[in-house]
Amino acid sequence: SSRPQGARRRRAQDDHASQPARAEAELDAAAGDDAECALATTLRGGEKSAHRQRECDGRVDSSSVIVSPPTSPACPGAAAITLGTLYISQRALIFPRPARPEAVTTYGGPEARLLVIDAPEDAPRDVGGSIACAWFPPATKDAPVLVYFHGNADQIGWGGAFLGRQLRERSAPAKVGFLAVEYPGYGYAHGAGAPTERSIYATAKTAVEYARTELAAGHRVALVGQSLGCAPALEVAATLAADDDAAAHTDVVLLSPFLSIADMAAELLPVVPKPLLRPLVRDAFDNVRNADKLRPTQAGTLVVHGTRDEVVPFRHGRDLADRLAGGGSSSSSSRTSGPRRRFVPLAGAGHNDLLSPPYGDAVAREILDFVAVEDDARMTRQRQ
């Protein structure tokens, strides 16, 4: 497929020396995010929906939050009030952006680089003029390149940089390439555009096209989405599915996926019929629709979901995996439906600890197995 107009590399440099001056100038404007987080906290029954980050033996625990259903309103009047409030403030709930950008080297290590790509001239206005990414170049010409889309309360300097470093260390010496894509209005892209379904999809398509034609030309590219990031991953995969050659080489990994924002809203307000909810959702992020588009293609899919996910119910991941596999039923253990359609229920894992011990190692192994990369530790075990 042709390269989007204007999608060219503008700047790539080591992150130690490349904290963009514009990001510093925009930090004051980030204070407005606190109001959004406070609003989200109120609507979610007191549970803080802003990104919570802590260090645990050098690891990042990043909270990727969409909606956590509180107790349903007891009467139709209360439901109507709640529904109206959610309609007005839904983007504050769906996009609780971190207030400050994190250097990609903090959790990505010295190999992580901050990369800024020019947005196409015909991109929607809310994309902004550029796209920020965390980039780990592949170590060998045969190593695959993974393009990662993070959760809605995350940023490339947190979960993206952390997962990129973990996958590279585990895939040594081949060291997979890894590109974590920032959303408009997040992190280093704060003040440049605004997060919406349209802007996130446009950003994702530009970044993946740039990866396929410039950064990873000749490499196999796979897409990885986590939580909200599953939506742009599936959207791009469905778009590429129109090109048989591209679809055959663009596999998709979905970590803790949801069916759609309307389905998540139905978890929050089960007393409201879903047909009434759908027209009120501004950003549909309909993963079911894109799963149906992807199902008949040759693109491989891996779905991983924690059985104790407290944010996105486990059945969302199971049902989406079944849909991708053609409607087959799910089992309580890992299964394969066809050679490249896989569902992995991660026993005991929640939503925000999926990349943390004791689950993070299993997730990394599943991803690397799926993209056919052997890490040194596993090869050592096989020789024993």
C-alpha positions as CSV (number, residue, x, y, z in Angstrom):
1,S,0.0,0.0,0.0
2,S,1.1,3.6,-0.6
3,R,2.8,5.7,2.0
4,P,0.4,8.4,3.4
5,Q,1.3,11.9,2.2
6,G,3.4,13.8,4.8
7,A,4.1,10.7,6.9
8,R,7.8,11.0,7.1
9,R,10.4,10.8,9.8
10,R,11.0,14.2,11.4
11,R,13.2,13.5,14.4
12,A,14.7,10.4,16.0
13,Q,17.3,10.8,18.8
14,D,18.3,9.4,22.1
15,D,15.8,10.3,24.8
16,H,18.4,11.5,27.3
17,A,19.1,14.5,25.0
18,S,15.7,14.8,23.4
19,Q,13.1,15.9,26.0
20,P,11.2,18.1,23.5
21,A,11.2,21.8,24.3
22,R,7.6,22.0,23.2
23,A,6.6,19.4,25.9
24,E,8.1,21.6,28.6
25,A,6.2,24.6,27.3
26,E,3.0,22.5,27.4
27,L,3.3,21.3,31.0
28,D,1.4,24.2,32.4
29,A,-1.6,23.3,30.2
30,A,-1.5,19.7,31.6
31,A,-3.0,20.9,34.9
32,G,-6.4,20.8,33.3
33,D,-6.2,17.0,33.3
34,D,-6.5,17.1,37.1
35,A,-10.1,18.3,36.7
36,E,-10.9,15.4,34.3
37,C,-9.4,12.9,36.7
38,A,-11.4,14.4,39.6
39,L,-14.6,14.2,37.5
40,A,-13.9,10.6,36.6
41,T,-13.2,9.8,40.3
42,T,-16.6,11.2,41.3
43,L,-18.5,9.4,38.6
44,R,-16.8,6.1,39.3
45,G,-17.9,6.0,43.0
46,G,-14.7,7.3,44.4
47,E,-12.3,5.0,42.7
48,K,-9.4,7.0,41.2
49,S,-9.3,6.6,37.5
50,A,-6.1,8.5,36.8
51,H,-3.0,6.4,36.0
52,R,-1.5,5.0,39.1
53,Q,2.2,4.2,38.9
54,R,4.5,2.6,41.3
55,E,7.9,0.9,41.2
56,C,8.1,-2.7,42.4
57,D,11.6,-4.1,42.1
58,G,12.2,-2.0,39.0
59,R,8.8,-2.8,37.4
60,V,6.0,-0.5,36.4
61,D,2.4,-1.2,37.6
62,S,0.3,0.9,35.2
63,S,-3.4,1.2,35.6
64,S,-5.3,1.0,32.3
65,V,-8.8,2.0,33.2
66,I,-11.9,2.3,31.0
67,V,-14.9,2.0,33.2
68,S,-15.3,0.3,36.6
69,P,-19.0,-0.3,37.1
70,P,-20.4,1.0,40.4
71,T,-23.7,0.0,41.9
72,S,-26.5,0.5,39.4
73,P,-28.9,3.3,40.0
74,A,-31.9,2.0,42.1
75,C,-34.6,3.8,40.1
76,P,-35.2,5.0,36.5
77,G,-34.9,8.7,37.5
78,A,-31.4,8.1,39.0
79,A,-30.5,6.1,35.9
80,A,-31.5,8.9,33.7
81,I,-29.4,11.4,35.7
82,T,-26.4,9.1,35.6
83,L,-26.9,8.5,31.9
84,G,-27.0,12.2,31.2
85,T,-23.9,12.9,33.3
86,L,-22.0,10.1,31.6
87,Y,-23.0,11.4,28.1
88,I,-21.7,14.9,28.9
89,S,-18.4,13.7,30.5
90,Q,-17.8,10.4,28.7
91,R,-14.5,11.5,27.1
92,A,-13.1,12.5,30.5
93,L,-14.0,9.0,31.7
94,I,-12.6,7.2,28.6
95,F,-9.4,9.3,28.3
96,P,-8.0,10.1,31.8
97,R,-4.7,11.3,30.4
98,P,-1.5,11.4,32.5
99,A,-0.6,15.0,33.4
100,R,3.1,14.8,32.6
101,P,5.2,13.0,29.9
102,E,7.6,10.3,31.2
103,A,11.0,9.9,29.5
104,V,11.0,6.7,27.4
105,T,14.4,5.8,28.9
106,T,13.0,5.7,32.5
107,Y,11.4,2.3,32.0
108,G,12.7,1.5,28.5
109,G,16.4,1.8,29.3
110,P,19.2,3.3,27.1
111,E,18.0,1.5,24.0
112,A,14.7,3.3,23.9
113,R,14.5,6.3,21.6
114,L,11.9,9.1,21.3
115,L,10.7,9.3,17.7
116,V,8.4,12.0,16.3
117,I,6.7,11.4,13.0
118,D,4.9,14.1,11.0
119,A,1.2,13.5,10.7
120,P,-0.1,13.4,7.1
121,E,-1.3,16.7,5.7
122,D,-4.8,15.4,5.3
123,A,-5.0,13.9,8.9
124,P,-8.0,15.0,11.0
125,R,-7.4,18.2,12.9
126,D,-7.6,16.4,16.3
127,V,-4.6,14.2,15.4
128,G,-2.3,17.2,15.8
129,G,0.8,17.9,13.7
130,S,2.9,15.1,14.8
131,I,2.9,11.6,16.4
132,A,5.2,10.7,19.3
133,C,6.5,7.2,19.7
134,A,8.9,5.1,21.8
135,W,11.2,3.2,19.4
136,F,13.4,0.2,19.9
137,P,15.1,-0.8,16.7
138,P,15.3,-4.5,15.9
139,A,18.7,-6.0,16.5
140,T,18.7,-8.3,13.4
141,K,17.2,-8.2,9.9
142,D,15.0,-11.2,10.7
143,A,13.5,-9.9,14.0
144,P,9.8,-9.0,13.8
145,V,8.7,-5.5,14.8
146,L,5.8,-5.1,17.2
147,V,3.6,-1.9,17.1
148,Y,2.0,-1.3,20.5
149,F,-1.0,0.7,21.6
150,H,-1.4,1.3,25.3
151,G,-4.4,1.6,27.6
152,N,-6.4,4.7,28.2
153,A,-4.7,5.9,31.4
154,D,-1.2,5.0,30.2
155,Q,1.5,6.6,28.0
156,I,4.4,5.5,25.9
157,G,6.9,6.3,28.7
158,W,5.2,4.0,31.1
159,G,3.6,0.7,29.8
160,G,4.9,1.1,26.3
161,A,8.6,1.6,27.2
162,F,8.4,-1.1,30.0
163,L,6.9,-3.8,27.7
164,G,9.3,-2.9,24.9
165,R,12.3,-3.4,27.2
166,Q,10.9,-6.7,28.6
167,L,10.3,-8.2,25.2
168,R,13.7,-7.1,23.8
169,E,15.5,-8.6,26.8
170,R,13.6,-11.9,26.5
171,S,14.1,-12.1,22.7
172,A,17.9,-11.6,22.9
173,P,20.0,-11.9,20.9
174,A,17.5,-11.3,18.0
175,K,15.8,-8.5,20.0
176,V,12.5,-7.7,18.5
177,G,11.8,-4.2,17.3
178,F,9.1,-2.3,19.2
179,L,7.2,0.9,18.5
180,A,4.9,2.2,21.1
181,V,2.5,4.8,19.7
182,E,1.3,7.8,21.7
183,Y,-2.3,9.0,21.4
184,P,-3.2,12.6,20.6
185,G,-3.3,14.7,23.7
186,Y,-1.3,12.2,25.8
187,G,2.3,12.4,27.1
188,Y,4.7,13.9,24.6
189,A,1.7,14.6,22.4
190,H,-0.1,16.7,25.1
191,G,-1.5,19.8,23.6
192,A,-1.1,18.4,20.1
193,G,-4.6,17.3,19.1
194,A,-7.2,15.6,21.3
195,P,-8.0,11.9,21.9
196,T,-11.1,10.7,20.1
197,E,-11.9,7.5,18.3
198,R,-11.2,9.2,15.0
199,S,-7.9,10.8,16.0
200,I,-6.6,7.6,17.6
201,Y,-7.4,5.5,14.6
202,A,-5.9,8.0,12.2
203,T,-2.7,8.2,14.4
204,A,-2.5,4.4,14.6
205,K,-2.8,3.9,10.8
206,T,-0.1,6.5,10.1
207,A,2.3,5.0,12.7
208,V,1.8,1.5,11.4
209,E,2.2,2.5,7.8
210,Y,5.4,4.4,8.7
211,A,6.7,1.4,10.5
212,R,6.0,-0.9,7.6
213,T,7.5,1.3,4.9
214,E,10.3,3.1,6.8
215,L,11.3,1.7,10.2
216,A,10.6,-2.0,9.5
217,A,10.8,-2.4,5.7
218,G,11.5,-6.1,5.1
219,H,10.5,-7.1,8.7
220,R,7.4,-8.8,9.7
221,V,5.1,-6.4,11.6
222,A,2.7,-7.5,14.4
223,L,0.2,-5.3,16.3
224,V,-0.2,-5.4,20.0
225,G,-3.0,-3.6,21.8
226,Q,-3.8,-3.5,25.6
227,S,-7.2,-2.5,26.9
228,L,-8.3,0.6,25.0
229,G,-5.3,-0.1,22.7
230,C,-7.0,-3.2,21.4
231,A,-9.3,-1.0,19.4
232,P,-6.7,0.7,17.2
233,A,-4.9,-2.6,16.8
234,L,-8.0,-4.2,15.4
235,E,-8.9,-1.2,13.4
236,V,-5.5,-1.2,11.6
237,A,-5.6,-4.9,11.2
238,A,-9.0,-4.8,9.6
239,T,-7.9,-2.0,7.3
240,L,-4.9,-4.0,6.2
241,A,-7.0,-7.1,5.7
242,A,-8.2,-5.6,2.4
243,D,-4.6,-6.3,1.2
244,D,-4.2,-10.0,1.3
245,D,-0.4,-9.8,1.3
246,A,-0.4,-7.3,4.2
247,A,-3.0,-9.3,6.2
248,A,-0.9,-12.5,5.9
249,H,2.0,-10.7,7.6
250,T,0.1,-8.5,10.2
251,D,-0.8,-10.6,13.2
252,V,-2.6,-9.1,16.2
253,V,-2.1,-9.5,20.0
254,L,-5.0,-8.3,22.2
255,L,-4.4,-7.9,26.0
256,S,-7.5,-7.5,28.1
257,P,-9.8,-6.5,25.2
258,F,-13.4,-5.2,25.5
259,L,-16.2,-5.8,23.0
260,S,-17.1,-2.1,22.5
261,I,-17.6,1.1,24.6
262,A,-21.3,0.5,24.4
263,D,-20.8,-2.9,26.0
264,M,-18.7,-1.4,28.7
265,A,-21.4,1.2,29.3
266,A,-23.9,-1.6,29.6
267,E,-21.7,-3.0,32.4
268,L,-22.0,0.4,34.1
269,L,-25.8,0.8,33.6
270,P,-27.3,-2.7,33.2
271,V,-30.8,-1.3,33.7
272,V,-30.6,0.7,30.5
273,P,-31.2,-1.3,27.3
274,K,-28.1,-1.4,25.1
275,P,-29.9,-0.1,22.0
276,L,-30.5,3.1,24.0
277,L,-26.9,3.3,25.0
278,R,-25.3,2.9,21.6
279,P,-26.5,6.3,20.1
280,L,-25.2,8.1,23.1
281,V,-21.6,6.8,22.7
282,R,-19.4,9.3,21.0
283,D,-16.4,7.0,20.5
284,A,-17.7,3.5,19.7
285,F,-14.4,1.6,19.6
286,D,-16.4,-1.4,18.2
287,N,-14.0,-4.3,18.4
288,V,-16.8,-6.8,17.5
289,R,-17.2,-5.1,14.1
290,N,-13.5,-5.2,13.3
291,A,-13.2,-8.8,14.6
292,D,-15.9,-9.8,12.1
293,K,-13.9,-8.1,9.4
294,L,-10.6,-9.8,10.4
295,R,-12.1,-13.3,11.0
296,P,-12.0,-14.6,7.4
297,T,-8.5,-13.3,6.7
298,Q,-5.1,-15.0,7.2
299,A,-4.1,-12.6,10.0
300,G,-3.2,-14.5,13.2
301,T,-4.7,-13.4,16.5
302,L,-3.7,-13.9,20.1
303,V,-6.1,-12.9,22.9
304,V,-4.9,-12.8,26.5
305,H,-7.3,-12.0,29.3
306,G,-7.1,-12.2,33.1
307,T,-9.8,-14.4,34.7
308,R,-10.1,-11.9,37.6
309,D,-10.1,-8.7,35.5
310,E,-11.9,-6.1,37.6
311,V,-12.3,-3.5,34.9
312,V,-13.1,-5.4,31.6
313,P,-15.0,-8.5,32.4
314,F,-13.3,-11.7,31.4
315,R,-16.2,-12.7,29.1
316,H,-15.4,-9.8,26.8
317,G,-12.0,-11.3,26.0
318,R,-13.4,-14.8,25.7
319,D,-16.3,-13.7,23.5
320,L,-14.0,-11.7,21.2
321,A,-11.6,-14.6,20.9
322,D,-14.5,-16.9,20.0
323,R,-15.7,-14.4,17.4
324,L,-12.3,-14.2,15.8
325,A,-12.1,-18.0,15.8
326,G,-15.4,-18.3,14.0
327,G,-17.8,-18.8,16.9
328,G,-16.2,-21.8,18.6
329,S,-16.6,-22.2,22.3
330,S,-13.9,-21.2,24.8
331,S,-12.3,-23.6,27.3
332,S,-10.7,-23.0,30.7
333,S,-7.2,-23.4,29.4
334,S,-5.2,-22.2,26.4
335,R,-6.7,-23.3,23.1
336,T,-5.9,-23.1,19.5
337,S,-8.7,-22.7,16.9
338,G,-6.8,-23.1,13.7
339,P,-3.1,-22.6,13.5
340,R,-3.0,-18.9,14.3
341,R,-6.1,-18.1,16.4
342,R,-5.3,-18.4,20.1
343,F,-7.0,-17.5,23.4
344,V,-5.1,-17.6,26.7
345,P,-7.1,-17.2,29.9
346,L,-4.6,-16.0,32.5
347,A,-5.7,-17.5,35.8
348,G,-5.9,-15.0,38.7
349,A,-4.7,-12.0,36.7
350,G,-6.6,-8.7,36.9
351,H,-6.6,-5.7,34.6
352,N,-3.9,-3.5,35.9
353,D,-1.4,-6.2,36.9
354,L,-1.3,-8.1,33.6
355,L,2.3,-7.0,32.9
356,S,3.5,-7.3,36.5
357,P,4.7,-10.4,38.3
358,P,3.7,-13.1,38.5
359,Y,1.8,-12.6,35.3
360,G,4.1,-10.4,33.2
361,D,6.5,-13.3,32.4
362,A,3.7,-15.4,31.1
363,V,2.3,-12.6,28.9
364,A,5.8,-11.9,27.5
365,R,6.3,-15.6,26.7
366,E,2.9,-15.8,25.0
367,I,3.6,-12.8,22.8
368,L,7.1,-14.0,21.8
369,D,5.8,-17.5,21.1
370,F,3.1,-16.0,19.0
371,V,5.5,-14.0,16.9
372,A,7.9,-17.0,16.8
373,V,10.8,-15.5,18.8
374,E,12.7,-17.8,21.1
375,D,14.2,-16.1,24.2
376,D,17.4,-17.4,25.8
377,A,15.7,-18.5,29.0
378,R,13.3,-20.8,27.3
379,M,15.9,-22.3,25.0
380,T,18.0,-23.0,28.1
381,R,15.0,-24.8,29.7
382,Q,14.5,-26.9,26.6
383,R,18.1,-28.0,26.6
384,Q,17.9,-29.2,30.2
